[in-house]
Amino acid sequence: MAKFLNTTGVSYHLEELIKGTKDRLILISPYLQFTDRIKEHLSNLNIQKRDIRIVYRENKLQFEENNWLESQIGIRTSLCKNLHAKCYINENEAIITSMNLYEFSQQNNNEMGIYISKAQDTDLYNATLEEAQRLLTISEEIRVTIKKVTADTPAKTEKKAVETKPGFAKSTDKQLGFCIRTGSPIPFNIEKPMSYDAFKSWSKYGDPEYAEHYCHFSGEASHGETSVSRPILKKNWKKAKEIFDL
């Protein structure tokens, strides 16, 4: 059954939840300021190509947070207007809490929360996951690109990933690719050329040669000429190699 957590319990179980992610992690918090340990765990998950989604409200991250998020290309971030909920969930467990994913909150505030195990509270876990996915759906996905201005470094501004119509998309962002099944924008990764939902559908059979609909590099219709084993159209391969140093 669900377990009550105090401030220390929330901090402990949050770190364990992140560290124990094997598939997908969703972090929902209006404000973000990562502790060094949380950064280490998220970086490790990113290296292992886990599906990491962060939803937050305030588009006013500290320079350090922006620079760190920019370096974590596989981590997808979204802005949700009027977000007040704090929820952290992976494929096996969830935490609903008053605590932001914010270092000050974890070290100074009096917080409380509820820990939910999928195995012990399946219905409660599924309801929490459903709401987390709803917040992802209504959120605006962005790509963090702000960097601290120095004497040698020009300033950048935060940009949002623009939804591009499948079949007419152009890959102008060196970090941007497209799902070969749906055409939706995702991080460019030839080893992971599908969105999470598309991958779940594909994995039921796991055929790497199964014909898909879009080019991972350009987003244009592939008419069955792409697949998990061949995510980029042949005509685009040379340009993709030059841009992404494949």
C-alpha positions in Angstrom: 0.0 0.0 0.0 1.0 3.7 -0.4 3.5 4.9 2.2 3.7 8.4 3.8 7.0 10.2 3.5 8.5 13.1 5.4 11.1 15.5 4.0 14.0 13.0 4.5 11.9 10.2 3.1 10.9 12.1 0.0 14.6 13.0 -0.7 15.7 9.4 -0.2 13.0 7.7 -2.3 13.3 10.3 -5.0 17.0 9.6 -5.4 16.3 5.8 -5.4 13.5 6.2 -7.9 15.7 8.1 -10.3 18.7 5.8 -9.8 16.5 2.6 -10.3 14.9 3.7 -13.6 15.2 0.9 -16.2 13.0 2.3 -18.9 11.2 5.7 -18.6 11.5 8.5 -16.1 9.1 11.5 -15.8 10.0 14.3 -13.4 7.3 16.9 -12.9 8.2 20.0 -10.9 7.4 23.7 -11.3 11.0 24.7 -10.3 14.3 23.0 -11.1 17.7 23.2 -9.4 19.5 19.8 -9.4 21.7 18.6 -6.6 25.1 17.1 -7.8 23.8 13.6 -6.9 20.7 14.0 -8.9 22.7 15.2 -11.9 25.0 12.2 -11.6 22.1 9.8 -11.7 20.4 11.6 -14.6 23.6 11.7 -16.6 24.1 8.0 -16.0 20.6 7.2 -17.2 21.1 9.4 -20.2 24.2 7.6 -21.1 22.2 4.3 -20.9 19.7 5.9 -23.3 16.8 5.8 -20.8 13.7 7.9 -21.8 13.9 10.9 -19.5 11.2 13.6 -19.6 11.2 16.7 -17.4 8.2 19.0 -17.1 8.5 22.4 -15.3 6.8 25.7 -15.1 9.2 28.6 -14.8 11.2 29.3 -17.9 13.9 31.0 -15.7 16.5 28.4 -15.1 19.9 29.4 -13.5 22.8 29.5 -16.0 24.3 26.3 -14.5 21.0 24.4 -14.9 20.6 25.6 -18.5 24.2 24.6 -19.4 23.9 21.2 -17.8 20.5 20.5 -19.4 22.0 21.6 -22.8 24.8 19.1 -22.4 22.3 16.2 -21.8 21.0 15.9 -25.3 18.8 12.9 -24.6 16.8 14.5 -21.8 13.6 16.1 -23.1 12.2 19.1 -21.4 8.7 20.7 -21.5 7.1 23.8 -20.1 3.6 23.4 -18.6 1.6 26.6 -18.0 0.3 27.0 -14.5 2.0 23.8 -13.3 1.8 23.3 -9.5 2.0 19.5 -9.2 5.1 17.7 -8.1 5.3 14.1 -9.2 8.2 11.8 -10.0 7.5 8.4 -11.7 9.3 5.6 -13.4 8.1 2.3 -14.7 7.8 0.7 -11.2 7.1 3.5 -8.6 5.9 7.0 -8.1 6.1 9.8 -5.6 3.5 12.6 -5.3 4.8 15.3 -3.0 5.0 18.9 -2.0 8.7 19.0 -2.8 10.0 20.7 -5.9 13.0 19.2 -7.7 14.9 22.1 -6.2 18.0 21.8 -4.0 16.8 24.5 -1.5 13.5 22.6 -1.0 15.3 19.3 -0.4 17.7 20.9 2.2 15.6 23.6 3.9 11.9 23.1 3.6 9.4 20.9 5.6 7.9 18.6 2.9 5.7 15.6 2.8 4.7 13.1 0.2 3.2 9.7 -0.7 5.3 6.8 -2.2 3.4 4.5 -4.6 4.5 1.0 -5.7 3.1 -0.3 -9.0 3.3 -3.8 -7.7 1.4 -3.1 -4.5 -0.9 -0.3 -5.7 -1.5 -0.9 -9.4 -4.6 1.2 -9.7 -3.2 4.2 -7.9 0.1 3.9 -9.8 -1.8 3.7 -13.2 -3.9 6.7 -12.3 -0.8 8.7 -11.4 1.0 7.7 -14.6 -2.1 8.6 -16.6 -2.1 12.1 -15.2 1.7 12.5 -15.7 1.2 11.5 -19.3 -1.6 14.1 -19.6 0.7 16.8 -18.4 3.3 15.7 -20.9 0.7 15.9 -23.7 -0.4 19.5 -22.8 3.1 20.7 -22.2 5.2 22.6 -24.8 8.4 20.7 -25.5 11.5 23.0 -25.6 15.2 22.6 -26.3 17.3 24.4 -23.6 20.0 26.4 -25.3 20.8 29.2 -22.9 24.5 29.7 -22.0 26.2 32.0 -19.6 27.7 35.0 -21.4 31.5 35.4 -21.0 34.1 37.5 -22.8 34.6 34.7 -25.3 31.2 33.2 -25.5 28.2 34.8 -27.4 24.9 34.7 -25.7 22.2 32.3 -26.7 18.5 32.4 -26.0 16.2 29.6 -25.1 14.4 28.1 -28.1 11.5 25.7 -28.3 11.4 22.7 -30.6 8.8 23.6 -33.3 6.4 20.9 -34.3 7.0 20.2 -38.0 4.5 18.7 -40.4 5.7 15.2 -41.3 6.8 14.9 -44.9 8.0 18.5 -45.1 10.3 18.7 -42.2 13.9 20.0 -42.4 16.5 19.1 -39.8 18.0 22.6 -39.0 18.8 21.8 -35.4 21.9 19.5 -35.1 20.3 17.8 -32.1 16.9 17.3 -33.8 15.7 14.1 -35.4 12.3 12.6 -36.2 10.4 9.5 -35.2 10.5 7.1 -38.1 6.9 5.9 -37.3 5.1 9.1 -36.5 7.3 11.9 -37.9 7.2 13.8 -34.6 10.4 15.6 -33.5 12.7 13.7 -31.1 16.4 13.8 -30.2 18.5 12.6 -33.1 19.9 9.1 -32.3 20.2 6.5 -35.0 20.2 3.8 -32.3 16.9 5.1 -31.0 15.0 6.6 -33.9 11.5 6.3 -32.4 9.4 8.2 -29.8 8.7 6.3 -26.6 5.1 5.3 -27.6 6.2 4.3 -31.1 9.0 2.1 -29.7 6.5 0.4 -27.3 4.4 -0.5 -30.3 7.4 -1.7 -32.3 8.9 -3.7 -29.5 5.9 -6.1 -29.4 7.4 -7.8 -32.5 10.9 -6.1 -32.5 11.5 -6.5 -36.3 14.4 -4.2 -37.2 13.5 -4.5 -40.9 9.9 -3.6 -40.5 9.1 -0.8 -43.0 8.4 2.6 -41.4 7.0 5.9 -42.6 9.5 8.7 -42.1 13.2 9.6 -42.3 14.9 10.1 -38.9 17.2 12.8 -40.4 14.8 14.9 -42.4 11.3 13.9 -41.3 10.1 13.5 -44.8 7.9 10.6 -45.8 10.0 7.5 -46.6 7.2 5.3 -48.1 8.5 2.2 -46.4 12.2 2.8 -47.2 13.2 3.3 -43.6 13.3 0.9 -40.6 14.9 0.6 -37.2 18.0 -0.9 -38.9 17.9 1.8 -41.7 16.4 4.9 -40.1 17.7 7.4 -42.6 16.8 7.6 -46.3 19.7 6.6 -48.5 19.7 10.0 -50.3 20.1 11.8 -46.9 22.8 9.6 -45.5 25.8 11.6 -46.7 24.4 14.9 -45.3 23.5 13.2 -42.0 27.0 11.9 -41.7 28.4 15.3 -42.2 26.1 17.1 -39.8 26.1 14.5 -37.0 29.6 13.1 -37.5 28.4 9.6 -38.0 
